[in-house]
Amino acid sequence: MSVDRQQPLPVSVIGAGCAGLSLAARAADLPGHKLSLIAPKQDDADDHIWGFWAMEWLQPATSAARKQWANWQIISDDQHVVHHAVRHPYCAIHRHLWLQDCQDKAKASGVEFRHDLGLPAPTQQTLAEQTIAGQILDSRPPPVPDGMMLQHFVGWEVRAAAGTFDPTTAILMDFRCDQTQGMHFIYCLPFSDQEALIESTLFSPELAPADFYDAAITSYLKSICHLSAFEINRRESGVIPLGVLGRHDPGLVGIGANGGAIRPSSGYAFSFIQKQIDHAVSRAVAGKPLAVGVPHSAFELWMDRIFLAVLRRHPELAPHIFTAMAAALTGDEFARFLSGEAGMKTWAKVIMAMPKIPFLWGLLHPEAKAVL
């Protein structure tokens, strides 16, 4: 049957967060579809910094980034790995800036924003009752099972005296901090020699006490950055589930975190949401549904399962695991690996760098099959 190109296929997206708005911003690339966003009117959430490596599918975000770093470091008590990227610098973008830009592009392309459908909990049946025709994509957050591994963090954007920070080099992981609550590192993005985002980040099944993160940041600024005085200009915090999650509503197709975009081993979501959307848009045929898939291979998810099993059982190995992995790769290999673009040669380097006995346990032990 031929496709009537005069009648674009309606696509309704539930939610106007990163996934919903990022897809809506691509409406001009989907002439065979008519997009609408179903989202309640709400107060804007706190701003966040989203980090990612510049990749082919991230050109708009790379261009809008607050800053890019061609150099970054992974540090532990006994190792210090410095990477330089030739093709894939590390980038940081403000959540507010990205979402506003997406919204502006969506409205300019005629995307309809609907706030009248009884959100935040419509079902396939209630949407049908509201005469929502065509394809429905659900970007609402998926449920998180009890006991799942989490990435949780608190960040301060600080200002200090001139010359305090090295703005040429990001610190992606510094393990010279309290390791009693699980795998813990400090993340430092220096936007200038006076301004930086400092985050205390943990991987563990339970959140730490509220004052743990603040104490860790304060200690880092004093002992590592040698600061006696600084101003806190902004705070951010978050919790990201690490694992394979079920959909918010099993009867609806998921997109974004609700469509498996979060990388289980790292918690990276922004880059993979954009990859998921880019793949869907590039495969779309006018008048046919958008094919939204999980942006991770079965092999990657299997290896992530093993990795999380090891971290759950041996969090004290994290500093060695990450510095060893970083030391085995070039900067661009490291960037592509964490962006889901590694070939088997890179995977082989990573596997050879890992401590063998814990990962063999992770491969063979039944507990590893259930951690996600």
C-alpha positions as CSV (number, residue, x, y, z in Angstrom):
1,M,0.0,0.0,0.0
2,S,1.4,3.4,-0.9
3,V,2.1,6.0,1.7
4,D,0.0,9.2,1.5
5,R,2.6,11.8,2.1
6,Q,-0.1,14.5,2.4
7,Q,-1.1,13.0,5.7
8,P,1.8,13.0,8.1
9,L,1.8,10.3,10.8
10,P,0.9,11.8,14.2
11,V,3.5,11.1,16.9
12,S,2.7,12.1,20.5
13,V,5.5,12.2,23.0
14,I,4.7,12.0,26.7
15,G,7.0,14.3,28.7
16,A,9.1,17.4,27.8
17,G,12.4,16.5,29.4
18,C,15.6,15.7,27.6
19,A,14.3,12.9,25.4
20,G,11.0,14.5,24.5
21,L,12.4,17.9,23.7
22,S,15.4,16.5,21.9
23,L,13.2,14.5,19.6
24,A,10.8,17.5,19.1
25,A,13.8,19.6,18.1
26,R,14.3,17.3,15.2
27,A,10.8,17.8,13.8
28,A,12.1,19.5,10.7
29,D,14.0,16.3,9.8
30,L,10.7,14.3,10.0
31,P,8.5,15.7,7.2
32,G,6.4,12.5,7.2
33,H,5.4,13.0,10.9
34,K,3.4,15.5,12.9
35,L,4.9,15.7,16.4
36,S,3.1,16.8,19.6
37,L,4.4,16.9,23.2
38,I,2.1,16.0,26.1
39,A,3.5,17.5,29.2
40,P,2.1,19.3,32.3
41,K,3.0,22.9,33.0
42,Q,5.5,22.9,35.8
43,D,8.1,25.0,37.4
44,D,11.5,24.7,35.8
45,A,13.8,22.2,37.7
46,D,17.3,23.1,38.9
47,D,20.0,23.5,36.3
48,H,22.5,20.7,35.7
49,I,25.7,20.2,33.7
50,W,25.5,17.4,31.3
51,G,28.9,16.0,30.2
52,F,29.6,14.1,27.0
53,W,32.3,13.5,24.4
54,A,32.0,15.1,21.0
55,M,30.6,12.5,18.6
56,E,29.1,12.6,15.2
57,W,25.5,12.5,16.4
58,L,26.2,15.3,19.0
59,Q,27.2,18.2,16.7
60,P,24.4,20.5,17.9
61,A,25.2,19.9,21.6
62,T,28.9,20.2,20.9
63,S,28.4,23.6,19.3
64,A,26.3,24.8,22.3
65,A,28.6,23.4,25.0
66,R,29.7,25.8,27.7
67,K,33.3,24.5,27.4
68,Q,35.3,21.7,25.8
69,W,38.4,20.0,27.1
70,A,40.9,18.2,24.9
71,N,42.7,17.0,28.1
72,W,41.3,15.1,31.1
73,Q,42.6,13.1,34.0
74,I,41.8,9.9,36.0
75,I,43.5,10.0,39.4
76,S,44.0,7.6,42.3
77,D,46.3,7.5,45.3
78,D,49.0,5.7,43.2
79,Q,48.2,6.4,39.6
80,H,47.6,9.5,37.5
81,V,46.5,9.1,33.9
82,V,46.3,12.1,31.5
83,H,44.4,11.8,28.2
84,H,44.5,14.0,25.2
85,A,41.7,13.8,22.6
86,V,42.4,14.5,19.0
87,R,38.9,14.0,17.7
88,H,36.6,13.7,20.7
89,P,37.0,16.4,23.3
90,Y,35.0,16.2,26.5
91,C,32.1,18.8,26.6
92,A,29.8,20.3,29.2
93,I,26.4,21.8,28.4
94,H,23.8,23.4,30.7
95,R,20.5,21.5,31.0
96,H,18.5,24.8,30.8
97,L,20.3,26.0,27.7
98,W,19.8,22.7,25.8
99,L,16.2,22.3,26.7
100,Q,15.3,25.9,25.8
101,D,17.1,25.6,22.5
102,C,15.2,22.3,21.7
103,Q,11.9,23.9,22.7
104,D,12.6,26.9,20.4
105,K,13.4,24.6,17.5
106,A,10.3,22.5,18.1
107,K,8.0,25.4,18.2
108,A,9.6,26.9,15.1
109,S,8.9,23.6,13.3
110,G,5.2,23.5,14.4
111,V,5.4,21.0,17.2
112,E,2.2,21.2,19.3
113,F,2.6,21.4,23.1
114,R,-0.4,19.9,25.0
115,H,-0.9,20.5,28.8
116,D,-4.5,19.2,29.1
117,L,-4.4,15.4,29.2
118,G,-4.4,14.6,32.9
119,L,-0.7,14.2,33.3
120,P,1.5,13.0,34.8
121,A,-0.1,9.5,34.6
122,P,-2.0,8.9,31.4
123,T,-2.2,5.3,30.1
124,Q,-2.6,4.0,26.6
125,Q,-6.4,3.8,27.3
126,T,-6.8,7.3,28.6
127,L,-4.7,8.7,25.7
128,A,-7.0,6.8,23.3
129,E,-10.0,8.3,25.0
130,Q,-8.5,11.8,24.3
131,T,-8.4,10.9,20.6
132,I,-4.6,10.7,20.5
133,A,-4.1,9.0,17.2
134,G,-0.9,7.6,15.7
135,Q,2.3,6.7,17.5
136,I,2.8,7.3,21.2
137,L,6.3,7.5,22.7
138,D,6.6,7.6,26.5
139,S,9.6,9.5,28.0
140,R,8.5,9.5,31.7
141,P,11.1,8.1,34.1
142,P,11.0,4.3,34.5
143,P,10.5,2.6,37.9
144,V,13.7,1.8,39.8
145,P,13.7,-1.5,41.8
146,D,14.9,-1.5,45.4
147,G,18.5,-2.4,45.7
148,M,19.6,-1.4,42.2
149,M,23.0,0.2,41.9
150,L,22.8,3.9,41.7
151,Q,25.0,6.8,40.7
152,H,24.3,9.6,43.1
153,F,26.0,13.0,43.4
154,V,26.1,16.5,44.7
155,G,27.9,19.3,42.9
156,W,28.9,22.8,43.7
157,E,29.9,25.4,41.1
158,V,32.5,27.5,42.9
159,R,34.4,30.7,42.3
160,A,37.8,31.2,43.8
161,A,40.9,33.4,43.3
162,A,42.4,33.8,39.9
163,G,44.8,30.9,39.0
164,T,43.1,28.4,41.3
165,F,42.1,25.9,38.5
166,D,43.7,24.7,35.3
167,P,41.0,25.4,32.7
168,T,42.8,23.3,30.0
169,T,42.2,19.9,31.8
170,A,39.1,18.3,33.2
171,I,39.3,15.8,36.1
172,L,36.8,13.1,35.3
173,M,37.6,10.9,38.3
174,D,39.7,11.6,41.3
175,F,39.6,8.8,43.8
176,R,41.6,10.6,46.5
177,C,38.5,10.9,48.7
178,D,36.6,8.9,51.3
179,Q,35.9,5.4,50.0
180,T,33.8,4.2,53.0
181,Q,30.4,4.6,51.4
182,G,31.1,2.7,48.2
183,M,32.9,3.7,44.9
184,H,33.5,7.4,45.3
185,F,35.3,10.0,43.2
186,I,35.4,13.7,42.7
187,Y,34.5,15.2,39.3
188,C,36.0,18.6,38.5
189,L,35.2,20.7,35.5
190,P,37.3,23.9,35.4
191,F,35.4,26.5,33.3
192,S,38.1,29.1,33.9
193,D,41.0,29.5,36.2
194,Q,38.5,30.9,38.8
195,E,35.4,28.8,38.2
196,A,34.8,25.1,38.4
197,L,32.1,22.5,39.0
198,I,33.1,20.1,41.8
199,E,31.0,17.0,42.3
200,S,31.1,14.2,44.9
201,T,29.9,11.1,43.0
202,L,29.2,7.6,44.4
203,F,28.2,4.3,42.9
204,S,26.3,2.2,45.5
205,P,22.9,0.8,46.1
206,E,22.0,3.3,48.8
207,L,22.4,7.1,49.1
208,A,25.0,8.5,51.5
209,P,24.0,10.8,54.4
210,A,23.3,14.3,53.1
211,D,26.3,15.9,54.7
212,F,28.7,13.3,53.2
213,Y,28.8,14.9,49.8
214,D,29.3,18.4,51.1
215,A,32.1,17.2,53.4
216,A,33.8,15.5,50.5
217,I,33.7,18.6,48.3
218,T,34.9,20.8,51.1
219,S,37.8,18.4,51.9
220,Y,38.8,18.3,48.2
221,L,38.8,22.0,47.8
222,K,40.9,22.4,50.9
223,S,43.3,19.5,50.6
224,I,43.7,19.0,46.8
225,C,42.9,22.5,45.4
226,H,44.5,24.2,48.5
227,L,41.7,26.6,48.8
228,S,41.0,28.5,52.1
229,A,38.2,30.7,50.6
230,F,35.7,30.2,47.8
231,E,32.1,31.1,46.9
232,I,29.4,28.7,46.0
233,N,27.5,30.1,43.0
234,R,25.2,27.1,42.3
235,R,24.4,23.6,43.6
236,E,23.2,20.5,41.8
237,S,22.4,17.0,42.7
238,G,21.0,13.8,41.2
239,V,20.4,10.1,41.3
240,I,20.8,7.9,38.2
241,P,19.9,4.2,38.2
242,L,22.5,1.8,36.9
243,G,20.9,-1.2,35.3
244,V,18.3,-2.4,32.8
245,L,14.9,-0.9,33.7
246,G,11.4,-1.8,32.8
247,R,9.2,0.8,31.1
248,H,7.0,3.3,32.9
249,D,4.0,1.8,31.1
250,P,4.6,-1.6,29.4
251,G,1.9,-0.8,26.9
252,L,3.7,2.2,25.5
253,V,7.0,2.5,23.6
254,G,9.7,4.1,25.7
255,I,12.2,6.7,24.7
256,G,15.1,8.2,26.6
257,A,15.7,6.7,30.0
258,N,12.3,5.0,29.7
259,G,13.6,3.4,26.4
260,G,16.9,2.0,27.8
261,A,19.1,5.0,27.0
262,I,21.0,5.1,30.3
263,R,24.3,3.2,30.0
264,P,24.2,0.8,33.0
265,S,28.0,0.9,33.7
266,S,28.4,4.6,33.8
267,G,25.1,6.4,34.2
268,Y,25.7,8.4,31.0
269,A,22.4,9.4,29.5
270,F,22.6,12.6,27.5
271,S,24.8,11.2,24.8
272,F,22.9,8.0,24.5
273,I,19.5,9.8,24.3
274,Q,20.8,11.8,21.4
275,K,22.2,8.6,19.8
276,Q,18.9,6.9,20.2
277,I,17.0,9.8,18.7
278,D,19.5,10.2,15.8
279,H,19.2,6.6,14.9
280,A,15.4,6.7,15.0
281,V,15.3,9.9,12.9
282,S,17.8,8.5,10.3
283,R,15.8,5.3,9.9
284,A,12.4,7.0,9.8
285,V,10.5,6.6,6.6
286,A,7.8,9.2,5.9
287,G,4.5,8.0,7.1
288,K,5.9,5.1,9.1
289,P,6.4,4.8,12.8
290,L,9.7,5.9,14.3
291,A,11.7,2.8,15.3
292,V,13.1,3.7,18.7
293,G,15.6,1.1,19.9
294,V,18.0,0.7,22.9
295,P,21.2,2.5,22.0
296,H,23.4,-0.3,23.5
297,S,24.4,-3.6,22.0
298,A,23.6,-6.9,23.8
299,F,27.4,-7.4,24.2
300,E,27.7,-4.0,26.0
301,L,24.8,-4.8,28.3
302,W,26.3,-8.2,29.1
303,M,29.7,-6.6,29.9
304,D,28.0,-3.9,32.0
305,R,26.3,-6.6,34.0
306,I,29.6,-8.2,34.9
307,F,31.2,-4.8,35.6
308,L,28.4,-3.8,38.0
309,A,28.5,-7.2,39.8
310,V,32.2,-6.6,40.4
311,L,31.7,-3.1,41.7
312,R,28.9,-4.2,44.0
313,R,31.1,-6.9,45.5
314,H,34.4,-5.1,45.4
315,P,34.0,-1.3,45.4
316,E,37.5,-1.0,46.8
317,L,38.8,-2.1,43.4
318,A,37.2,0.9,41.6
319,P,40.3,3.2,41.7
320,H,42.5,0.5,40.1
321,I,39.8,-0.6,37.6
322,F,39.3,2.9,36.2
323,T,42.9,4.0,36.2
324,A,44.0,0.7,34.6
325,M,41.3,1.0,31.9
326,A,42.3,4.6,31.2
327,A,46.0,3.8,31.0
328,A,45.3,1.0,28.5
329,L,43.6,3.4,26.0
330,T,44.3,6.6,24.1
331,G,42.2,9.6,24.8
332,D,40.0,9.1,21.7
333,E,39.7,5.3,22.4
334,F,38.6,6.2,26.0
335,A,36.0,8.7,24.7
336,R,34.6,6.2,22.1
337,F,34.5,3.4,24.6
338,L,32.4,5.3,27.1
339,S,30.2,6.6,24.2
340,G,29.4,3.1,23.0
341,E,31.5,3.3,19.9
342,A,34.4,0.9,20.8
343,G,35.5,-1.8,18.4
344,M,36.7,-5.2,19.5
345,K,40.3,-4.1,19.5
346,T,39.5,-1.4,22.1
347,W,37.3,-3.9,24.1
348,A,40.3,-6.3,24.1
349,K,42.5,-3.7,25.6
350,V,40.0,-2.9,28.3
351,I,39.4,-6.6,29.2
352,M,43.2,-7.3,29.4
353,A,43.6,-4.3,31.8
354,M,41.0,-5.6,34.3
355,P,41.8,-7.6,37.4
356,K,41.2,-11.2,36.2
357,I,39.9,-13.0,39.3
358,P,37.1,-10.6,40.3
359,F,35.9,-10.4,36.7
360,L,36.0,-14.1,36.2
361,W,33.8,-14.3,39.3
362,G,31.5,-11.7,37.7
363,L,31.3,-13.8,34.6
364,L,30.6,-17.1,36.3
365,H,28.8,-16.3,39.5
366,P,24.9,-16.4,39.5
367,E,24.8,-13.2,41.5
368,A,26.1,-11.3,38.4
369,K,23.1,-12.3,36.5
370,A,20.7,-10.5,38.8
371,V,22.5,-7.2,39.6
372,L,20.8,-5.3,36.9
